[in-house]
Amino acid sequence: MRVLFLNPVAEMGGAENALLEVIAGLRDARPSWWIGLVAGADGPLLQRAQGLGADVRLLPFPPALSRFGERSYGSGWRARAAVGLRGLQAMSPVRQYVSTRRRVRTSL
């Protein structure tokens, strides 16, 4: 069995700590399984996951994608328009990022 996790950041937070617990649990329960982690940014998560036996890869998110959820736009039609515009601006970088999955697949 192969299990691949994708995490947008590599700084440590609650979700990243939980992810490491899942990786450690899988490694203990199923030592023969391949476990991989692809992160959209560099940080301590990569080293900690590697220390648990995961095959880690850094595949940086495009700036338009990594900034997509950074702001609160409020409510109303202007907020919806701002989110829509930001989504349109991120479409091309997202397509390019998704197309790199072939590189990830062949490198893992």
Secondary structure in CASP SS format (residue, H / E / C, confidence):
PFRMAT SS
TARGET T0000
AUTHOR 0000-0000-0000
METHOD secondary structure of the structure
MODEL  1
M C 1.00
R E 1.00
V E 1.00
L E 1.00
F E 1.00
L E 1.00
N E 1.00
P C 1.00
V C 1.00
A C 1.00
E C 1.00
M C 1.00
G C 1.00
G H 1.00
A H 1.00
E H 1.00
N H 1.00
A H 1.00
L H 1.00
L H 1.00
E H 1.00
V H 1.00
I H 1.00
A H 1.00
G H 1.00
L H 1.00
R H 1.00
D H 1.00
A H 1.00
R C 1.00
P C 1.00
S C 1.00
W C 1.00
W E 1.00
I E 1.00
G E 1.00
L E 1.00
V E 1.00
A E 1.00
G C 1.00
A C 1.00
D C 1.00
G C 1.00
P H 1.00
L H 1.00
L H 1.00
Q H 1.00
R H 1.00
A H 1.00
Q H 1.00
G H 1.00
L C 1.00
G C 1.00
A C 1.00
D E 1.00
V E 1.00
R E 1.00
L E 1.00
L C 1.00
P C 1.00
F C 1.00
P C 1.00
P H 1.00
A H 1.00
L H 1.00
S H 1.00
R C 1.00
F C 1.00
G C 1.00
E C 1.00
R C 1.00
S C 1.00
Y C 1.00
G C 1.00
S C 1.00
G C 1.00
W H 1.00
R H 1.00
A H 1.00
R H 1.00
A H 1.00
A H 1.00
V H 1.00
G H 1.00
L H 1.00
R H 1.00
G H 1.00
L H 1.00
Q H 1.00
A H 1.00
M H 1.00
S H 1.00
P H 1.00
V H 1.00
R H 1.00
Q H 1.00
Y H 1.00
V H 1.00
S H 1.00
T C 1.00
R H 1.00
R H 1.00
R H 1.00
V H 1.00
R H 1.00
T H 1.00
S H 1.00
L C 1.00
END
